[in-house]
Amino acid sequence: MTTVELMKVEAEMAFTDFVAALEGVEEEHAWAVMQPAGDEYLHTDGSIHGLVLHVATCKYMYGSVAFRNGEIRWRDVADQVAEFEPSWEAAKAYLNKSQEYWMSSWSGLKDADLEMEFRHFRGKHWPAWKILRMMSYHDSYHGGQIPILRYALRKSKEPPPSVAEDLRNCCRDLPDW
C-alpha cells in the first residue's frame, strides 16, 4: 500500500466514524444548541447541525483551495448552505456530497506529491500530507463531539442560528471569500 492509499483509507475511516456518530440523530436533536460558557469562537454554534455543516464546508474549502485552484469560494458555500438550512436531511446530504468532493479533489496525488506545498485557505502553504492529515483529524475531532452533544442537549423545535450567516460574518476577510 502506498502512503497516499493509506491516507485515503484513513480519510474514509474518519468520515465513516463521523457519520456513524450521527446515526439516530433526529432534526430536533441536531438543532439543539449548547450555550457557550466562554467567549472563544469554536467555528460552530454548538449544535450537531452546526458541526455537520462546519465539517462539510471545510471539506469543500480545503479541497477547492489546495487542489482545485479555488473553484469554490467561502461565499459559494455560504450561498449553498443558505438554500437548504435549517433542514437536517439536507445538511446530511450536503455532508455526503462534501466528502465526495474532498476525496475527488486529491484523487490524483501520488506519494511523490506529498511534500509539495499547496495553498491553505488562510493563504499559507502546507505540504499535501499535512492538509490530508488535517482533514482526517478534523472529522475525528468533531465526530468525537457529537456523542457529547447527544448526551448533553435536549431536543429543540427552534432551528439553530444560520451557519450561512456565520460563514458570511467570519470568513469574509479570508483570501478565498
C-alpha positions as CSV (number, residue, x, y, z in Angstrom):
1,M,0.0,0.0,0.0
2,T,1.3,3.4,-0.9
3,T,1.2,6.3,1.6
4,V,-1.5,8.1,-0.5
5,E,-3.5,4.9,-0.5
6,L,-3.2,4.7,3.3
7,M,-4.2,8.4,3.6
8,K,-7.3,7.7,1.5
9,V,-8.2,4.7,3.8
10,E,-7.7,7.0,6.8
11,A,-9.9,9.7,5.3
12,E,-12.7,7.3,4.6
13,M,-12.4,5.7,8.0
14,A,-12.6,9.1,9.8
15,F,-15.6,10.1,7.7
16,T,-17.3,6.8,8.3
17,D,-16.8,7.2,12.1
18,F,-18.2,10.8,11.9
19,V,-21.3,9.6,10.0
20,A,-21.7,6.7,12.5
21,A,-21.9,9.3,15.3
22,L,-24.9,10.8,13.6
23,E,-26.9,7.6,13.4
24,G,-30.3,8.1,15.0
25,V,-29.9,11.9,15.4
26,E,-33.3,13.5,14.6
27,E,-33.7,17.0,13.4
28,E,-34.9,18.4,16.7
29,H,-31.8,16.9,18.4
30,A,-29.5,18.2,15.7
31,W,-30.9,21.7,16.2
32,A,-30.3,21.8,20.0
33,V,-27.6,24.3,20.8
34,M,-25.1,24.1,23.6
35,Q,-24.9,27.5,25.3
36,P,-21.3,28.8,25.4
37,A,-19.7,29.3,28.9
38,G,-16.9,31.4,27.4
39,D,-16.2,33.8,24.6
40,E,-14.0,31.6,22.4
41,Y,-15.3,31.1,18.9
42,L,-15.3,27.4,18.0
43,H,-16.4,27.6,14.4
44,T,-19.8,26.3,15.2
45,D,-22.9,27.3,17.1
46,G,-22.7,24.4,19.5
47,S,-25.3,22.2,17.7
48,I,-24.9,18.9,15.9
49,H,-26.4,20.6,12.8
50,G,-23.7,23.3,13.0
51,L,-20.9,20.7,13.4
52,V,-22.1,18.8,10.3
53,L,-22.2,22.0,8.2
54,H,-18.8,23.1,9.6
55,V,-17.2,19.8,8.6
56,A,-18.9,19.9,5.2
57,T,-17.9,23.4,4.3
58,C,-14.3,22.8,5.4
59,K,-14.2,19.8,3.1
60,Y,-15.2,21.9,0.2
61,M,-12.8,24.7,1.0
62,Y,-9.7,22.6,1.8
63,G,-10.3,20.6,-1.4
64,S,-11.0,23.6,-3.6
65,V,-8.3,25.9,-2.4
66,A,-5.5,23.3,-2.1
67,F,-6.2,21.0,-5.0
68,R,-8.6,22.7,-7.4
69,N,-7.3,26.3,-7.8
70,G,-10.1,27.9,-5.7
71,E,-13.0,26.8,-7.9
72,I,-15.3,27.1,-4.8
73,R,-15.1,30.2,-2.5
74,W,-16.4,30.8,1.0
75,R,-19.3,32.9,-0.3
76,D,-20.3,30.0,-2.6
77,V,-20.6,27.6,0.4
78,A,-22.4,30.2,2.4
79,D,-24.9,30.6,-0.5
80,Q,-25.2,26.8,-0.9
81,V,-26.0,26.3,2.8
82,A,-28.5,29.2,2.8
83,E,-30.5,27.4,0.2
84,F,-31.4,24.5,2.5
85,E,-30.8,25.3,6.1
86,P,-32.1,24.5,8.6
87,S,-33.1,21.2,7.1
88,W,-31.3,18.3,8.8
89,E,-31.8,15.9,6.0
90,A,-30.4,18.4,3.5
91,A,-27.4,19.1,5.9
92,K,-26.6,15.3,5.9
93,A,-26.9,15.1,2.1
94,Y,-24.5,18.2,1.8
95,L,-22.1,16.4,4.2
96,N,-22.0,13.3,1.9
97,K,-21.5,15.4,-1.2
98,S,-18.7,17.3,0.5
99,Q,-16.9,14.0,1.2
100,E,-17.2,13.0,-2.4
101,Y,-15.8,16.4,-3.4
102,W,-13.0,16.2,-0.9
103,M,-11.9,12.7,-1.9
104,S,-12.0,13.5,-5.6
105,S,-10.1,16.8,-5.1
106,W,-6.9,14.9,-4.2
107,S,-7.5,11.6,-6.0
108,G,-4.7,12.3,-8.5
109,L,-2.0,12.7,-5.8
110,K,1.0,10.4,-5.7
111,D,3.4,9.7,-2.9
112,A,5.9,11.9,-4.6
113,D,3.4,14.8,-4.3
114,L,3.0,14.6,-0.5
115,E,5.9,17.0,0.3
116,M,4.7,19.5,-2.4
117,E,3.3,22.7,-0.9
118,F,-0.4,23.6,-1.6
119,R,-2.3,26.6,-0.6
120,H,-4.3,26.6,2.7
121,F,-7.5,28.7,2.7
122,R,-5.9,31.2,5.1
123,G,-3.2,31.9,2.4
124,K,-0.4,29.9,4.0
125,H,1.2,27.0,2.2
126,W,1.2,23.5,3.6
127,P,2.6,20.2,2.3
128,A,-0.1,17.9,0.9
129,W,0.4,15.4,3.6
130,K,-0.4,18.0,6.3
131,I,-3.6,19.1,4.5
132,L,-4.8,15.5,4.1
133,R,-3.9,14.6,7.8
134,M,-5.7,17.8,9.0
135,M,-8.9,16.9,7.3
136,S,-8.9,13.3,8.7
137,Y,-8.2,14.7,12.1
138,H,-10.9,17.3,11.7
139,D,-13.5,14.5,11.0
140,S,-12.3,12.6,14.1
141,Y,-12.2,15.6,16.3
142,H,-15.7,16.8,15.5
143,G,-17.0,13.3,15.4
144,G,-16.0,12.9,19.0
145,Q,-18.0,16.0,19.9
146,I,-21.3,14.6,18.6
147,P,-21.8,11.9,21.3
148,I,-21.2,14.5,24.0
149,L,-23.8,16.9,22.4
150,R,-26.2,14.0,22.0
151,Y,-25.9,13.2,25.7
152,A,-25.9,16.8,27.0
153,L,-28.6,18.5,24.9
154,R,-32.4,18.2,24.9
155,K,-34.2,18.4,21.6
156,S,-35.3,21.8,20.3
157,K,-38.1,22.8,18.0
158,E,-36.2,26.0,17.3
159,P,-33.7,25.9,14.4
160,P,-30.1,26.8,15.4
161,P,-28.5,30.1,14.2
162,S,-27.8,30.3,10.5
163,V,-24.5,28.7,9.5
164,A,-24.6,30.6,6.2
165,E,-24.7,33.9,8.1
166,D,-21.9,32.7,10.4
167,L,-19.8,32.0,7.3
168,R,-20.6,35.4,5.9
169,N,-19.6,37.1,9.1
170,C,-16.5,35.0,9.9
171,C,-15.0,34.2,6.5
172,R,-15.4,37.4,4.5
173,D,-11.9,38.5,5.3
174,L,-10.3,35.3,4.2
175,P,-8.4,35.2,0.9
176,D,-10.9,32.9,-0.8
177,W,-14.1,34.9,0.1
